[in-house]
Amino acid sequence: MSVTTMTLSPEFSRRMRVVFHTLGLSCLGGALFLQALVFSGIVQQGYFTAVEQNAAILSFEVALTVFAIIYFVYIYQRLIRSVR
């Protein structure tokens, strides 16, 4: 009886890693940019309010935030493991 296993090609695996890191770094960069905007709004007005009416956009923002948190934890763990 023969058992076959499916493996990804090295090129596909590399491409998926590049896409993963590109999306993750852009999420983190966007988060930093938005924090700078919020901070400048607080400095200028003393407060900041943001209300999103579109449920699809709000859901997408929440999904990107969750992905950014997961990516940040992943990168942090890789950094800590490389230091040891």
Backbone as JSON Lines, residues from 0, in Angstrom:
{"i":0,"aa":"M","n":[0.85,-1.17,0.0],"ca":[0.0,0.0,0.0],"c":[0.9,1.24,0.0]}
{"i":1,"aa":"S","n":[0.67,2.1,-0.92],"ca":[1.49,3.29,-1.06],"c":[0.74,4.52,-0.55]}
{"i":2,"aa":"V","n":[1.46,5.33,0.19],"ca":[0.88,6.56,0.73],"c":[1.53,7.73,0.0]}
{"i":3,"aa":"T","n":[0.71,8.56,-0.58],"ca":[1.24,9.74,-1.26],"c":[0.97,10.96,-0.42]}
{"i":4,"aa":"T","n":[1.95,11.8,-0.35],"ca":[1.78,13.06,0.38],"c":[1.9,14.2,-0.59]}
{"i":5,"aa":"M","n":[1.1,15.21,-0.35],"ca":[1.14,16.39,-1.21],"c":[2.07,17.41,-0.58]}
{"i":6,"aa":"T","n":[3.0,17.89,-1.35],"ca":[3.9,18.93,-0.87],"c":[3.82,20.12,-1.82]}
{"i":7,"aa":"L","n":[4.06,21.26,-1.27],"ca":[4.05,22.48,-2.08],"c":[5.41,22.64,-2.74]}
{"i":8,"aa":"S","n":[5.4,23.19,-3.92],"ca":[6.66,23.44,-4.58],"c":[7.39,24.56,-3.84]}
{"i":9,"aa":"P","n":[8.71,24.53,-3.86],"ca":[9.48,25.58,-3.16],"c":[9.16,26.98,-3.67]}
{"i":10,"aa":"E","n":[8.9,27.11,-4.97],"ca":[8.6,28.44,-5.53],"c":[7.26,28.95,-5.0]}
{"i":11,"aa":"F","n":[6.24,28.07,-4.92],"ca":[4.94,28.48,-4.4],"c":[5.05,28.83,-2.92]}
{"i":12,"aa":"S","n":[5.8,28.03,-2.17],"ca":[5.99,28.29,-0.74],"c":[6.68,29.64,-0.52]}
{"i":13,"aa":"R","n":[7.7,29.92,-1.31],"ca":[8.41,31.2,-1.21],"c":[7.48,32.36,-1.55]}
{"i":14,"aa":"R","n":[6.7,32.18,-2.6],"ca":[5.77,33.23,-3.03],"c":[4.73,33.51,-1.94]}
{"i":15,"aa":"M","n":[4.22,32.46,-1.29],"ca":[3.24,32.64,-0.22],"c":[3.86,33.36,0.98]}
{"i":16,"aa":"R","n":[5.13,33.05,1.29],"ca":[5.82,33.76,2.38],"c":[5.97,35.23,2.04]}
{"i":17,"aa":"V","n":[6.31,35.53,0.8],"ca":[6.46,36.93,0.37],"c":[5.12,37.66,0.49]}
{"i":18,"aa":"V","n":[4.04,37.03,0.04],"ca":[2.71,37.64,0.14],"c":[2.33,37.84,1.6]}
{"i":19,"aa":"F","n":[2.6,36.85,2.45],"ca":[2.3,36.93,3.88],"c":[3.04,38.1,4.51]}
{"i":20,"aa":"H","n":[4.34,38.21,4.28],"ca":[5.13,39.28,4.87],"c":[4.75,40.65,4.28]}
{"i":21,"aa":"T","n":[4.45,40.71,3.0],"ca":[4.05,41.98,2.38],"c":[2.75,42.48,2.99]}
{"i":22,"aa":"L","n":[1.77,41.6,3.11],"ca":[0.5,41.99,3.71],"c":[0.68,42.36,5.18]}
{"i":23,"aa":"G","n":[1.46,41.57,5.9],"ca":[1.69,41.85,7.32],"c":[2.39,43.18,7.56]}
{"i":24,"aa":"L","n":[3.44,43.42,6.81],"ca":[4.17,44.69,6.99],"c":[3.34,45.88,6.56]}
{"i":25,"aa":"S","n":[2.52,45.73,5.52],"ca":[1.68,46.85,5.12],"c":[0.6,47.12,6.16]}
{"i":26,"aa":"C","n":[0.08,46.08,6.8],"ca":[-0.9,46.28,7.89],"c":[-0.26,47.02,9.06]}
{"i":27,"aa":"L","n":[0.95,46.61,9.42],"ca":[1.64,47.28,10.53],"c":[1.98,48.72,10.17]}
{"i":28,"aa":"G","n":[2.41,48.94,8.93],"ca":[2.7,50.31,8.48],"c":[1.46,51.18,8.48]}
{"i":29,"aa":"G","n":[0.35,50.62,8.01],"ca":[-0.92,51.36,8.03],"c":[-1.36,51.68,9.44]}
{"i":30,"aa":"A","n":[-1.15,50.75,10.36],"ca":[-1.52,50.99,11.76],"c":[-0.69,52.14,12.34]}
{"i":31,"aa":"L","n":[0.59,52.17,12.04],"ca":[1.44,53.26,12.52],"c":[1.0,54.6,11.93]}
{"i":32,"aa":"F","n":[0.67,54.6,10.64],"ca":[0.22,55.83,9.99],"c":[-1.08,56.33,10.62]}
{"i":33,"aa":"L","n":[-2.02,55.41,10.86],"ca":[-3.29,55.82,11.48],"c":[-3.08,56.32,12.91]}
{"i":34,"aa":"Q","n":[-2.17,55.73,13.64],"ca":[-1.88,56.22,14.98],"c":[-1.32,57.63,14.94]}
{"i":35,"aa":"A","n":[-0.49,57.91,13.94],"ca":[0.04,59.27,13.8],"c":[-1.09,60.25,13.48]}
{"i":36,"aa":"L","n":[-2.04,59.85,12.63],"ca":[-3.18,60.72,12.33],"c":[-4.04,60.96,13.57]}
{"i":37,"aa":"V","n":[-4.3,59.91,14.33],"ca":[-5.1,60.05,15.54],"c":[-4.38,60.96,16.54]}
{"i":38,"aa":"F","n":[-3.09,60.76,16.71],"ca":[-2.33,61.59,17.64],"c":[-2.35,63.05,17.22]}
{"i":39,"aa":"S","n":[-2.19,63.31,15.91],"ca":[-2.21,64.7,15.46],"c":[-3.59,65.31,15.66]}
{"i":40,"aa":"G","n":[-4.65,64.52,15.49],"ca":[-6.01,65.02,15.75],"c":[-6.22,65.34,17.21]}
{"i":41,"aa":"I","n":[-5.68,64.51,18.09],"ca":[-5.8,64.77,19.53],"c":[-5.01,66.01,19.92]}
{"i":42,"aa":"V","n":[-3.83,66.18,19.35],"ca":[-3.02,67.35,19.66],"c":[-3.71,68.63,19.2]}
{"i":43,"aa":"Q","n":[-4.33,68.6,18.02],"ca":[-4.95,69.79,17.48],"c":[-6.28,70.13,18.14]}
{"i":44,"aa":"Q","n":[-7.12,69.11,18.4],"ca":[-8.47,69.35,18.9],"c":[-8.65,69.0,20.37]}
{"i":45,"aa":"G","n":[-7.77,68.19,20.9],"ca":[-7.91,67.75,22.27],"c":[-8.69,66.46,22.41]}
{"i":46,"aa":"Y","n":[-9.28,65.98,21.33],"ca":[-10.01,64.71,21.34],"c":[-10.04,64.15,19.93]}
{"i":47,"aa":"F","n":[-10.46,62.92,19.8],"ca":[-10.57,62.3,18.47],"c":[-11.78,61.39,18.47]}
{"i":48,"aa":"T","n":[-12.63,61.52,17.47],"ca":[-13.77,60.62,17.31],"c":[-13.77,60.1,15.88]}
{"i":49,"aa":"A","n":[-14.09,58.85,15.74],"ca":[-14.19,58.24,14.41],"c":[-15.37,57.28,14.44]}
{"i":50,"aa":"V","n":[-16.26,57.43,13.48],"ca":[-17.43,56.57,13.39],"c":[-17.51,56.03,11.97]}
{"i":51,"aa":"E","n":[-17.58,54.73,11.84],"ca":[-17.71,54.1,10.52],"c":[-19.13,53.58,10.37]}
{"i":52,"aa":"Q","n":[-19.82,54.04,9.34],"ca":[-21.21,53.66,9.11],"c":[-21.35,52.39,8.26]}
{"i":53,"aa":"N","n":[-20.38,52.14,7.38],"ca":[-20.46,51.01,6.45],"c":[-19.98,49.74,7.16]}
{"i":54,"aa":"A","n":[-20.88,48.75,7.29],"ca":[-20.56,47.52,8.0],"c":[-19.48,46.7,7.28]}
{"i":55,"aa":"A","n":[-19.48,46.74,5.95],"ca":[-18.47,45.98,5.2],"c":[-17.07,46.53,5.45]}
{"i":56,"aa":"I","n":[-16.94,47.85,5.43],"ca":[-15.64,48.47,5.69],"c":[-15.21,48.21,7.13]}
{"i":57,"aa":"L","n":[-16.12,48.31,8.05],"ca":[-15.81,48.06,9.46],"c":[-15.34,46.61,9.65]}
{"i":58,"aa":"S","n":[-16.02,45.67,9.03],"ca":[-15.63,44.25,9.14],"c":[-14.25,44.03,8.53]}
{"i":59,"aa":"F","n":[-13.99,44.66,7.39],"ca":[-12.68,44.53,6.75],"c":[-11.59,45.13,7.63]}
{"i":60,"aa":"E","n":[-11.84,46.27,8.25],"ca":[-10.87,46.88,9.15],"c":[-10.59,45.99,10.35]}
{"i":61,"aa":"V","n":[-11.63,45.37,10.89],"ca":[-11.44,44.47,12.03],"c":[-10.62,43.25,11.61]}
{"i":62,"aa":"A","n":[-10.91,42.7,10.42],"ca":[-10.15,41.54,9.93],"c":[-8.68,41.9,9.71]}
{"i":63,"aa":"L","n":[-8.41,43.08,9.14],"ca":[-7.02,43.51,8.96],"c":[-6.32,43.73,10.29]}
{"i":64,"aa":"T","n":[-7.06,44.24,11.28],"ca":[-6.48,44.44,12.6],"c":[-6.11,43.11,13.24]}
{"i":65,"aa":"V","n":[-7.0,42.13,13.14],"ca":[-6.71,40.81,13.69],"c":[-5.5,40.2,12.98]}
{"i":66,"aa":"F","n":[-5.44,40.32,11.66],"ca":[-4.28,39.81,10.92],"c":[-3.0,40.52,11.36]}
{"i":67,"aa":"A","n":[-3.06,41.83,11.55],"ca":[-1.87,42.58,11.97],"c":[-1.4,42.13,13.34]}
{"i":68,"aa":"I","n":[-2.32,41.85,14.25],"ca":[-1.94,41.37,15.58],"c":[-1.28,40.0,15.48]}
{"i":69,"aa":"I","n":[-1.86,39.11,14.69],"ca":[-1.28,37.77,14.51],"c":[0.11,37.88,13.88]}
{"i":70,"aa":"Y","n":[0.24,38.74,12.88],"ca":[1.53,38.92,12.22],"c":[2.56,39.5,13.18]}
{"i":71,"aa":"F","n":[2.16,40.47,14.0],"ca":[3.08,41.07,14.96],"c":[3.57,40.02,15.95]}
{"i":72,"aa":"V","n":[2.67,39.19,16.45],"ca":[3.07,38.12,17.39],"c":[4.02,37.15,16.7]}
{"i":73,"aa":"Y","n":[3.73,36.8,15.45],"ca":[4.58,35.89,14.69],"c":[6.0,36.47,14.54]}
{"i":74,"aa":"I","n":[6.1,37.71,14.12],"ca":[7.41,38.35,13.94],"c":[8.13,38.48,15.29]}
{"i":75,"aa":"Y","n":[7.4,38.84,16.33],"ca":[8.0,38.98,17.67],"c":[8.57,37.64,18.13]}
{"i":76,"aa":"Q","n":[7.82,36.55,17.95],"ca":[8.31,35.24,18.35],"c":[9.54,34.84,17.56]}
{"i":77,"aa":"R","n":[9.56,35.12,16.27],"ca":[10.75,34.81,15.46],"c":[11.95,35.61,15.94]}
{"i":78,"aa":"L","n":[11.74,36.87,16.31],"ca":[12.83,37.7,16.81],"c":[13.36,37.16,18.13]}
{"i":79,"aa":"I","n":[12.48,36.81,19.04],"ca":[12.9,36.3,20.34],"c":[13.64,34.97,20.18]}
{"i":80,"aa":"R","n":[13.15,34.11,19.3],"ca":[13.84,32.81,19.08],"c":[15.2,33.0,18.45]}
{"i":81,"aa":"S","n":[15.36,34.01,17.61],"ca":[16.66,34.23,16.98],"c":[17.67,34.84,17.94]}
{"i":82,"aa":"V","n":[17.21,35.48,19.0],"ca":[18.1,36.1,19.97],"c":[18.7,35.04,20.9]}
{"i":83,"aa":"R","n":[17.92,34.03,21.22],"ca":[18.4,33.0,22.15],"c":[19.6,32.3,21.7]}
